[in-house]
Amino acid sequence: MKIGIDCDDVLLNYAQALVDYRNRTSSHHIKLSALNEYDLQRYLRFSTPEAYAKFLESFERSKEFKDMPVMKGSSEYISLLFEKEYELEVITSRRPPHIRKTISRLHNEFPGYFSRINFTHLNSDPTPKVRICKDRGIQIIIDDNPTIIQRCTNAGVIGIIFDRPWNRGQKYNHLPRTNTWFNIDSLISNLIYSACKKD
């Protein structure tokens, strides 16, 4: 069985690195726990898309981005899933300038565990993650974006929301969710069992 796994905020703690960088370079300090929306431009108080893009470019050259920590438990449980003979693929929306660094970082942190790293933005027309799942035969996806999880679920892919402050709320309560890597194995087993019973 193939499992697709998002990179940022599922494998690597992108949001924490961004918060740390913002707090180091700005007098407007923020907390990760308060980051409750996807519109980071508005949340971080950038008045224009251009100013926000400039901030992101600076962040992506920073030591915080370079040394971004792995999500707690991800290394151990990626290893466990691999040992259980799940085929693991990464599906990430990281942009082309970061492809080589992303591949290198994932290989260093999770050596030999991923059979493929899929990038949605390889060209000017991004490939939706749901299409990658269907084209690659991926049956389960783990992502922090509930919109992606809902679209994949609608297409017959088992979706799991990786809990983060910005994806909480009643409208997402019907979707499977985990707030830690430490229960991901049992959650996957239960979801597969439920899917088999429906069939």
C-alpha positions in Angstrom: 0.0 0.0 0.0 1.3 3.5 -0.9 1.2 6.4 1.5 1.7 10.0 0.4 3.2 12.3 3.0 3.4 16.1 2.9 6.8 17.6 3.8 6.2 20.9 5.5 4.4 20.7 8.9 4.1 16.9 8.6 7.8 15.8 8.3 9.6 19.1 8.8 8.4 21.9 11.2 8.1 24.7 8.7 5.8 26.8 10.7 8.0 26.8 13.8 11.0 27.8 11.7 9.1 30.6 10.1 7.8 31.8 13.5 11.4 31.7 14.9 12.7 33.7 12.0 9.9 36.3 12.3 10.5 36.7 16.0 14.3 37.1 15.4 13.9 39.8 12.7 10.8 41.7 13.8 9.5 43.5 16.9 6.1 42.0 16.2 6.5 38.6 18.0 4.1 35.8 17.4 3.4 32.3 18.8 2.9 29.2 16.8 -0.2 28.3 18.8 -1.8 31.6 17.6 -1.2 30.9 14.0 -4.8 29.9 13.3 -5.2 30.7 9.6 -3.6 29.9 6.2 -3.5 33.6 5.2 0.0 34.2 6.6 0.3 37.5 4.7 -2.6 38.9 6.8 -1.6 37.2 10.0 2.0 38.5 9.8 0.7 42.0 8.9 2.2 42.4 5.5 0.3 45.0 3.6 1.1 43.8 0.1 1.8 40.4 -1.6 5.1 41.8 -2.7 6.2 42.6 0.9 5.2 39.1 2.0 7.0 37.5 -0.9 10.2 39.4 0.0 9.8 38.2 3.6 9.5 34.6 2.4 12.6 34.9 0.2 14.5 36.2 3.1 13.3 33.4 5.3 14.2 30.8 2.8 17.8 32.0 2.9 17.9 32.0 6.7 19.5 29.6 9.2 16.0 28.9 10.5 15.0 27.5 7.1 18.3 25.7 6.6 18.1 24.0 10.1 14.4 23.4 10.2 13.6 20.8 12.8 11.9 17.5 12.0 8.5 17.0 13.4 8.6 15.1 16.7 8.3 11.3 16.2 8.5 11.5 12.4 11.8 9.8 12.1 10.8 6.8 14.3 7.4 6.3 12.7 8.5 6.7 9.1 11.0 4.0 9.9 8.2 1.9 11.4 5.9 2.3 8.4 8.8 1.4 6.1 9.5 -1.7 8.1 5.8 -2.7 7.7 6.4 -2.6 4.0 4.2 0.5 3.2 5.6 2.2 0.1 6.2 5.9 1.1 6.2 8.9 -1.1 6.5 12.6 -0.3 4.2 15.0 -2.0 5.3 18.6 -1.5 4.4 22.1 -2.8 7.9 23.4 -2.3 9.0 25.5 -5.3 11.7 24.7 -7.8 14.5 26.8 -6.2 14.3 24.4 -3.2 14.0 21.1 -5.0 17.6 20.0 -4.6 17.9 21.2 -1.0 14.6 19.5 -0.1 15.7 16.1 -1.7 19.0 16.3 0.2 17.4 17.2 3.5 14.8 14.4 3.3 17.4 11.9 2.3 19.6 12.9 5.2 16.7 12.8 7.8 14.9 9.8 6.4 17.6 7.8 4.6 16.2 5.3 2.1 12.6 5.4 3.3 10.9 7.3 0.4 10.6 5.7 -3.0 9.8 9.0 -4.6 9.6 12.7 -3.8 6.8 14.4 -5.8 6.8 18.2 -6.4 3.5 19.9 -7.3 5.2 23.0 -8.7 7.6 21.6 -11.3 6.1 23.9 -13.9 3.9 26.9 -14.3 0.8 24.8 -14.0 0.9 23.2 -10.5 -0.2 19.6 -10.3 -2.9 19.1 -7.6 -1.9 16.6 -4.9 -5.1 14.6 -5.5 -4.0 14.1 -9.1 -0.6 13.0 -8.0 -2.3 10.5 -5.6 -4.4 9.1 -8.4 -1.6 9.0 -11.0 0.8 7.4 -8.5 -1.7 4.9 -7.0 -1.4 6.4 -3.6 -4.1 5.1 -1.3 -3.5 7.2 1.8 -2.3 10.8 2.2 -1.2 12.7 5.3 -1.3 16.5 5.1 -1.8 19.5 7.2 -4.1 21.2 4.7 -7.7 20.1 5.2 -8.8 21.3 1.8 -6.3 18.9 0.2 -7.5 16.1 2.5 -11.1 16.7 1.6 -10.4 16.7 -2.1 -8.4 13.5 -1.8 -11.2 11.9 0.3 -13.8 12.9 -2.3 -11.6 11.1 -4.9 -11.4 7.9 -3.0 -8.0 8.4 -1.3 -7.9 7.9 2.5 -6.9 11.3 4.0 -5.5 12.1 7.4 -5.2 15.7 8.7 -1.9 16.3 10.6 -3.1 18.5 13.4 -1.8 22.1 13.3 -3.3 25.3 14.8 -4.6 26.5 11.4 -6.5 23.4 10.5 -8.7 23.1 13.6 -12.4 23.9 13.5 -15.8 22.2 13.4 -16.0 22.1 9.6 -13.1 19.7 9.6 -14.3 17.4 12.4 -15.5 14.7 10.0 -12.1 14.1 8.6 -9.6 11.7 10.2 -7.0 13.5 12.2 -3.8 12.9 14.2 -2.0 15.3 16.4 1.2 13.2 16.7 3.2 10.8 14.8 3.1 8.4 17.7 -0.4 7.1 16.9 -0.1 7.2 13.1 0.4 3.5 12.7 -2.7 2.5 14.6 -4.8 5.2 12.9 -3.7 3.9 9.5 -4.5 0.3 10.4 -8.0 1.4 11.6 -8.7 3.4 8.5 -7.6 0.5 6.2 -9.8 -1.9 8.2 -12.8 0.5 7.9 -12.3 0.9 4.2 -12.1 -2.8 3.7 -15.4 -3.3 5.6 -17.1 -0.8 3.3 -16.0 -2.7 0.3 
